[in-house]
Amino acid sequence: MGRAAVKLVLLVSAAVMALGVAGAAEKGGTLVFAGAADPTYLDPAIVSDGESFRVAQQIFEGLVDLKPGRSDIRPMLAKSWTTSKDGKTWTFQLQRSVKFHDGTPFNAAAVCANFNRWYNFSGPFQDASATYYYQAIFYGFKRNEVSTLSKPLYNSCRAKGKYTAIVKLNKRNGPFVMALALPAFAMQSPTAMAKYGANNAEIRNGTFYPTGDYAFKHPTGTGPMKFSEWTVGQRVVLVRNKQYWGKSQYAKSVDRIIIRPISNNTARVQALQNQELNIADLLAPQDVGTVQGNSRLKVFNRPSFNVAYVTINSSKAPTNNILVRRAVAHGLDRASVVRAFYAGRAVVAHEFMPPSLFGWAKDVQKYPYDPEKSKSLLRQAGLSLPVEIEFWYPTGVTRPYMPDPKRNFEAFAASLEQSGFKVIAKSAPWRPDYVKEVNQGTAGNLNLIGWSGDYGDPDNFLGTFFQEYNPQFGFRNAKITDLLNRAEQETVVAKRAKLYQQANREIMKFLPGVPYAHTKPAIGAEKRIRNFVPAVTGSDDLYPVELGGQ
Amino acid sequence: MLRYVVRRLLLLVPILLGVSVLVFFWIRLLPGSPAESLLGERATPELVAAYRERYGLDEPIYEQYAKYLRSITDFDFGVSVATHRQVTDEIKDRFPATVELAVAAMLFATLIGIPLGFVAAKKYGSFIDHASLFVSLIGISIPIFFLAIILKYVFAVRLGWLPSVGRIDVTIEAEHPTNFYVLDAIITRDWATLWDVIKHLILPAIALGSIPLAILARITRASVLDVQNEDYVRTARAKGLAPMTVDRRHVLRNAMLPISTILGLQVGLLLSGAVLTETVFAWPGMGSWLRDAIFNRDYPVLQGGILFLAFVFVMVNLIVDISYAFINPRIRYS
C-alpha cells in the first residue's frame, strides 16, 4: 500500500470516528436542568406548582400519564381501564412486577391506599394551598371541614386480587381519568408515607406545613428516577432507579438529573450559554434569538397549551349587546398583534382552548379584523360613533401567553379606534389589583388576561371559565352551561369531544370574550440533548434524555 | 468595658422592637396580600377571602401585631407563604451564603481599597492619585447591578473563564458541614471544591465590593493625608526613623480609626443582603430571598428576615466599636 493510500485510509478512519463521536450518545451522564424556583415539597399530593410537579414527574408515576408532548393520556401504572355503564365505577388493570423505590410492591392495595389517603385528608390538609388539585377534581373529602367544599366525587376503592383496582365515584365524571395524569395523583409508597410521617402537618402562622420528613427527604414512587438529595436554593438531585420496571427503554439515558432553581430569566440563559446547564426552561421571548444565535444551543418549543384572551364583560353597557361584542371581535386586529409581538411563537386563537385538546372545533364562528363591519355593527346597535369603551390591561407582568401586555393593549386599542370605538385606557398592577378586579367583574368592558392549562381536559379551560356564573365575563347562558355539564358527566371521550365542540361553537357565538393567541413557550438547550420532548403542562419527562457527544 | 457591652446589648431590645413595628406596618402598607400574589389568575374572590381568613389578615392589625410579637419571643418566625418552609430554616441555609459573599467582597475592597488610598495619599497630586480618584468615582457611580451584568457578560458568557450563577458547580458532590462552602472545603481538604467555590465567588465579590472599595480608598487617602502632617509624624521622621517604619507605626495605625468605622458600616450593609448582586448571580443568599419575598408579599419572611438582619447589623457595629479599643488604646469605654 502506497503512502498516499495509507494516508487516505487514516483520513477516512479519522472522519468516521469523528462522525461516530459526534453522532453517538454518551451513555448515562448528568443532566442539569434549570427551572425558576425550588419545588415546594416533594410529596406531589400536597403541591400545585409546576416546579414541584417537574421533580415529581421523574420520581413518581400515576395510573395514567400524558403522551409525550401531547395532551391526551396513555396507560402508565394502569395497563388499561374500563368504565361501568353508569359511569361511576372505574376498573383499572395494573402493571405487574412494579416496585416502589423502597422495595415494597405496587399493587391494587397501594392504589386504594393512595385514593383513601386523599379522601381522608383532614385538618391542615383541607387547606386549598395543600390540596388544590384534589379539591378541584374531587370537590370534597370524607368529612369536609371547610365551608367552600362540596360533596366528594370519590366514593370508595376496592382491590380485586393483586392487580385490579376498582374506584367508585358518586356521580359520572369525564375529566376524572384525564386528571389522574396530574402528578398530584401519582402513586406513592404507603409504607414510606407511614414510616416518614407523610400525613403529619399543621397550620403554622396560617400556612400549611408538613411536620413529617416524607415531603422533604423521602419521596418514594415507582418512577425511573429516585430521590437522592435536595439542597434548598441550589439543587434537587435524582439518580437512576436501577430496579425500574421499564428500565430497558432508558439504557442510554442520563443516570443523574440535577434540577436547579434560577429565578432570574437572564441569569438562566447566561448559565446555559456558559455551559453550566444542559437545559433552561422558561426562556423569555427576548432571549430566544440569543439561544438561536449560539452554535452550541437550540430552542425547543413547548406545545401550545394556553390561551390569551380579551374578556368582554356582558354585564356592562354597551358590551351587554351582542352586536357590540361582535363589533369588538371584528375590531381587534389579532393577526397583527400575534405577528408583531410574539416573535413567531404563537398562532391566532379562535376559541378558548388550544387546538391540541379534544373538543376543539374547526367550525366556530370567526371574526376577522374588519373595521368597516365593526362600525356597521355599532350603527346597527343604534349607537353613535365613536362608542366609548373601557379597556384594561395589566402592568408589571409577563405571562407565557402574554409576554408584553402593554404593547398588546396599545395595538388592540389602535385597531379598535379604527373600528368606531373610543378606547378609555386603564391599567393596574397585575399583583394585586388587576387580577382581582377582572375576576370580580369590576374591571373594564374589555380586559386582557389568559390561562395556562393544568391537565389535558377541556373542562380545565371551558369548565373553569363558563360552567358556572363567572363575574369575569358577567353572563348566564343556559345552553352553554348545559353543554358543559353534560360534557363533564360524559365518560366516552368521543362523545365528550362532540359536546365540547358544540360548546365552543355556542361560546364563540355568544362572545363572552375574544381569544387571540395560543403561544408556544420556549426552552433553551444544548444541541447535544436528545430524546427530550417538552410536555404541554411543563412537567417534562427528563429521564429519557440522552447526552450526545459534543 | 463589660458594662458598656451589656448596655449596648440591652439597647438591642428597643431597637429590635422598633424595627419589628416598622417592618410589620410597612409591609402591610404595600398594596395587596399574599393571596393575590400567589394565586394569580386563579385568585377568585372566594379563594382570596379564604386566604385572608387563613392568614388572619381579616383580624384587627393590632391583634395581628400582638400575635406576631408573641411568636417571635418564642423564636418562631413562622412559615414562608411562598415556599412553605420555616423562616428560621431558610435563614440557616441562606445566611452563610450571604456572609461568605460579604466577606469575599470586603476582602477584595480592603486589599485593594486601603493600599490604593494609602499610595494615593503618599503620591499626592501625582498620576497615581488622580487614577485612584478616577477608580473610586467609577466604583461609586456605576450602579452595582450594571457592573454585575457587565462582569458576568465579559468573564462568564463571552470568555467563559468564570461561572455565572450559584455558589458551586451543582454537579460536584461535596460535604457542607457548616454551610460556609470555603470553610467546608478547607475542613474536608477538598481542594478541587475549594477552587470551584472561589471561582464562583470572584465575580459577585468584585461587583459587590466595588462601592466599599471606592469608599475605603477615598477615606484612607483623606485619613492618611491628615495624619501624615501631624506633629508626632514629623517628629518621628526628624528622629531619623525609616519612612516605612513611620508609615507603619505612626501614619497607618492612626489613620485606621476612621477606616475601621467605615469598614464596620460597610460589612453591616453587605450582610444586610446584596439584593441586586445576589439576583444577577443567582446567589442563594438573604438578598435574593428578601427580593422574592417582597414580590410575593411574603409577610413572615419579610418580618423574620429583616428583624434578623437588623440584629446582625447592630451586632456588627457593636463589634466594630469594641475593636476601636484594640486599635486605639486611648479609647476607654465605660
Interface residues (C-beta under 8 A of the other chain):
Chain A: T30 V32 D38 T40 Y41 D127 A128 S129 V146 T148 I203 R204 N205 G206 T207 F208 Y209 T231 V232 G233 Q234 R235 I258 R260 P261 I262 S263 N264 T266 A267 R268 Q270 A271 Q273 N274 Q275 E276 P429 W430 R431 P432 D433 V435 K436 N439 Q440 I449 G450 W451 P471
Chain B: P31 G32 S33 A35 E36 S37 L38 L39 G40 E41 A43 T44 P45 E46 L47 V48 A50 Y51 R54 Y55 G56 S71 D76 G78 V79 S80 V81 T83 H84 R85 Q86 D89 E90 D93 R94 A97 I149 K152 Y153 A156 V157 G160 P163 S164 V165 G166 R167 I168 D169 V170 T171 H176 T279 V280 F281 A282 P284 S288 W289 D292 F295 R297 P300
